[in-house]
Amino acid sequence: MVKGIFATGEVKPRLTTSELEDAIAKGGAIKALQKHNVAGAEVFANPSDHARWVVGPPPFFVFAFGSVVATTTILNRLATAENPSAVDAVFVLGKGAAINLGDGQGTRRLRLNIGEDAAGWVWVEGNPSLLEFLGWLHALPRVDHQGGMLLRYLSQAAAQGDGSLVAFPEGDRSEGEPKNQAGGGA
Protein backbone atom coordinates (compact mmCIF):
# COMPACT_ATOMS: atom_id res chain seq x y z
CA MET A 1 0.00 0.00 0.00
CA VAL A 2 2.94 2.31 -0.56
CA LYS A 3 1.02 4.33 -3.16
CA GLY A 4 -1.38 5.56 -0.48
CA ILE A 5 1.42 7.04 1.62
CA PHE A 6 2.04 10.78 1.44
CA ALA A 7 5.39 10.70 3.28
CA THR A 8 7.13 8.50 5.81
CA GLY A 9 9.24 9.54 8.72
CA GLU A 10 10.73 8.82 12.08
CA VAL A 11 10.47 10.85 15.27
CA LYS A 12 13.50 10.85 17.58
CA PRO A 13 13.57 12.27 21.12
CA ARG A 14 17.23 13.23 20.68
CA LEU A 15 19.30 12.95 17.52
CA THR A 16 22.71 11.34 17.96
CA THR A 17 25.06 10.13 15.22
CA SER A 18 23.90 6.54 15.80
CA GLU A 19 20.24 7.64 15.64
CA LEU A 20 20.99 9.47 12.38
CA GLU A 21 22.63 6.32 10.95
CA ASP A 22 19.59 4.31 12.05
CA ALA A 23 17.24 6.77 10.30
CA ILE A 24 19.31 6.64 7.09
CA ALA A 25 19.10 2.82 7.10
CA LYS A 26 15.35 2.87 7.75
CA GLY A 27 14.79 5.49 5.05
CA GLY A 28 16.67 3.33 2.57
CA ALA A 29 14.54 0.30 3.48
CA ILE A 30 11.30 2.27 3.09
CA LYS A 31 12.40 3.66 -0.27
CA ALA A 32 13.23 0.15 -1.52
CA LEU A 33 9.54 -0.84 -1.33
CA GLN A 34 7.77 -1.25 -4.66
CA LYS A 35 5.31 1.53 -5.47
CA HIS A 36 2.44 1.18 -7.94
CA ASN A 37 0.78 4.29 -9.33
CA VAL A 38 -2.85 3.97 -10.36
CA ALA A 39 -3.80 4.89 -13.92
CA GLY A 40 -6.03 7.95 -14.00
CA ALA A 41 -4.73 9.47 -10.76
CA GLU A 42 -4.57 13.25 -10.71
CA VAL A 43 -1.13 14.55 -9.81
CA PHE A 44 -0.44 18.07 -8.54
CA ALA A 45 3.33 18.58 -8.82
CA ASN A 46 5.88 20.42 -10.90
CA PRO A 47 8.09 18.28 -13.20
CA SER A 48 11.01 18.06 -10.74
CA ASP A 49 8.87 16.95 -7.79
CA HIS A 50 6.88 14.59 -10.04
CA ALA A 51 10.04 12.75 -11.12
CA ARG A 52 11.45 12.70 -7.59
CA TRP A 53 8.45 11.77 -5.44
CA VAL A 54 5.54 10.64 -7.62
CA VAL A 55 7.42 8.36 -10.00
CA GLY A 56 9.98 7.60 -7.29
CA PRO A 57 9.43 6.49 -3.68
CA PRO A 58 7.61 8.70 -1.15
CA PRO A 59 9.71 11.17 0.85
CA PHE A 60 11.27 10.13 4.15
CA PHE A 61 11.94 12.63 6.95
CA VAL A 62 13.34 12.67 10.47
CA PHE A 63 11.93 14.90 13.19
CA ALA A 64 13.97 15.23 16.39
CA PHE A 65 13.04 17.09 19.57
CA GLY A 66 16.72 17.78 20.23
CA SER A 67 20.18 17.00 18.90
CA VAL A 68 23.72 16.55 20.11
CA VAL A 69 25.03 16.41 16.53
CA ALA A 70 26.56 19.49 14.89
CA THR A 71 24.66 20.80 11.86
CA THR A 72 27.71 20.36 9.60
CA THR A 73 27.97 16.72 10.71
CA ILE A 74 24.29 16.14 9.92
CA LEU A 75 24.68 17.67 6.45
CA ASN A 76 27.94 15.83 5.69
CA ARG A 77 26.58 12.46 6.82
CA LEU A 78 23.39 12.86 4.76
CA ALA A 79 25.30 13.98 1.65
CA THR A 80 27.85 11.16 1.86
CA ALA A 81 25.51 8.32 2.86
CA GLU A 82 25.68 5.09 0.86
CA ASN A 83 22.15 5.89 -0.32
CA PRO A 84 22.07 9.72 -0.37
CA SER A 85 18.35 9.76 -1.26
CA ALA A 86 17.35 7.62 1.77
CA VAL A 87 16.42 10.71 3.82
CA ASP A 88 14.92 13.85 2.31
CA ALA A 89 14.89 16.10 5.36
CA VAL A 90 15.90 16.23 9.03
CA PHE A 91 14.09 18.68 11.32
CA VAL A 92 15.48 19.50 14.76
CA LEU A 93 13.11 21.40 17.04
CA GLY A 94 14.50 24.79 18.00
CA LYS A 95 17.63 24.36 15.89
CA GLY A 96 16.71 24.19 12.21
CA ALA A 97 16.43 21.73 9.34
CA ALA A 98 18.61 19.88 6.85
CA ILE A 99 16.63 19.71 3.60
CA ASN A 100 17.57 18.03 0.34
CA LEU A 101 16.34 20.39 -2.37
CA GLY A 102 17.14 17.87 -5.12
CA ASP A 103 17.90 19.63 -8.40
CA GLY A 104 16.71 22.95 -6.93
CA GLN A 105 13.71 23.12 -9.28
CA GLY A 106 11.05 21.62 -6.97
CA THR A 107 8.19 23.47 -5.30
CA ARG A 108 10.33 23.97 -2.17
CA ARG A 109 13.13 26.33 -3.25
CA LEU A 110 15.76 28.41 -1.54
CA ARG A 111 17.12 31.46 -3.36
CA LEU A 112 20.78 32.22 -2.62
CA ASN A 113 22.17 35.76 -2.24
CA ILE A 114 23.81 35.41 -5.67
CA GLY A 115 20.37 35.09 -7.27
CA GLU A 116 20.48 31.35 -7.98
CA ASP A 117 18.37 28.53 -6.54
CA ALA A 118 20.16 26.22 -4.12
CA ALA A 119 20.32 22.50 -4.92
CA GLY A 120 21.18 19.44 -2.85
CA TRP A 121 21.51 19.55 0.93
CA VAL A 122 21.06 22.87 2.75
CA TRP A 123 20.69 23.83 6.40
CA VAL A 124 17.84 26.20 7.25
CA GLU A 125 18.68 27.86 10.56
CA GLY A 126 16.13 28.96 13.10
CA ASN A 127 13.66 28.27 15.84
CA PRO A 128 10.50 27.75 13.79
CA SER A 129 11.59 24.22 12.75
CA LEU A 130 8.07 22.90 13.33
CA LEU A 131 6.76 25.53 10.91
CA GLU A 132 9.53 24.57 8.46
CA PHE A 133 8.44 20.93 8.77
CA LEU A 134 4.79 21.76 8.07
CA GLY A 135 5.82 23.94 5.12
CA TRP A 136 7.95 21.11 3.73
CA LEU A 137 5.03 18.67 4.00
CA HIS A 138 2.72 21.21 2.36
CA ALA A 139 5.08 21.60 -0.62
CA LEU A 140 5.08 17.85 -1.39
CA PRO A 141 3.15 16.61 -4.45
CA ARG A 142 -0.51 15.72 -4.08
CA VAL A 143 -1.86 12.60 -5.77
CA ASP A 144 -5.62 12.06 -5.97
CA HIS A 145 -6.28 8.36 -6.57
CA GLN A 146 -9.60 8.00 -8.39
CA GLY A 147 -10.23 4.41 -7.31
CA GLY A 148 -9.78 2.44 -4.13
CA MET A 149 -6.12 1.82 -3.46
CA LEU A 150 -6.67 -1.66 -2.03
CA LEU A 151 -8.22 -3.01 -5.25
CA ARG A 152 -4.85 -3.91 -6.77
CA TYR A 153 -3.78 -5.87 -3.68
CA LEU A 154 -7.10 -7.67 -3.32
CA SER A 155 -7.14 -8.68 -6.98
CA GLN A 156 -3.58 -10.05 -6.63
CA ALA A 157 -4.64 -12.15 -3.63
CA ALA A 158 -7.70 -13.47 -5.50
CA ALA A 159 -5.57 -14.33 -8.54
CA GLN A 160 -3.20 -16.37 -6.36
CA GLY A 161 -6.12 -18.50 -5.18
CA ASP A 162 -4.46 -19.26 -1.87
CA GLY A 163 -7.69 -18.89 0.10
CA SER A 164 -6.53 -15.68 1.76
CA LEU A 165 -9.39 -13.63 0.30
CA VAL A 166 -12.68 -14.29 2.07
CA ALA A 167 -16.09 -12.64 2.04
CA PHE A 168 -19.18 -12.93 4.22
CA PRO A 169 -22.19 -14.64 2.64
CA GLU A 170 -25.07 -12.51 1.43
CA GLY A 171 -27.57 -11.59 4.12
CA ASP A 172 -26.72 -10.91 7.74
CA ARG A 173 -22.99 -10.11 7.84
CA SER A 174 -22.83 -10.37 11.61
CA GLU A 175 -23.37 -14.16 11.62
CA GLY A 176 -21.97 -17.14 9.82
CA GLU A 177 -18.59 -18.27 8.63
CA PRO A 178 -16.81 -16.35 5.89
CA LYS A 179 -16.91 -17.94 2.45
CA ASN A 180 -13.82 -18.22 0.24
CA GLN A 181 -14.35 -15.77 -2.64
CA ALA A 182 -12.51 -18.10 -5.02
CA GLY A 183 -15.38 -20.59 -4.62
CA GLY A 184 -16.22 -22.91 -1.75
CA GLY A 185 -16.54 -22.60 2.00
CA ALA A 186 -13.77 -21.76 4.38
Secondary structure as UniProt FT lines:
FT   HELIX           2..4
FT   STRAND          8..12
FT   HELIX           17..31
FT   TURN            39..40
FT   STRAND          42..44
FT   HELIX           47..49
FT   HELIX           50..54
FT   STRAND          60..64
FT   HELIX           71..79
FT   TURN            84..85
FT   STRAND          89..92
FT   TURN            93..95
FT   STRAND          96..100
FT   TURN            102..105
FT   TURN            113..114
FT   STRAND          121..125
FT   HELIX           129..139
FT   STRAND          142..144
FT   TURN            149..150
FT   HELIX           151..160
FT   STRAND          166..167
FT   TURN            173..174
FT   STRAND          179..180
FT   TURN            181..182
//
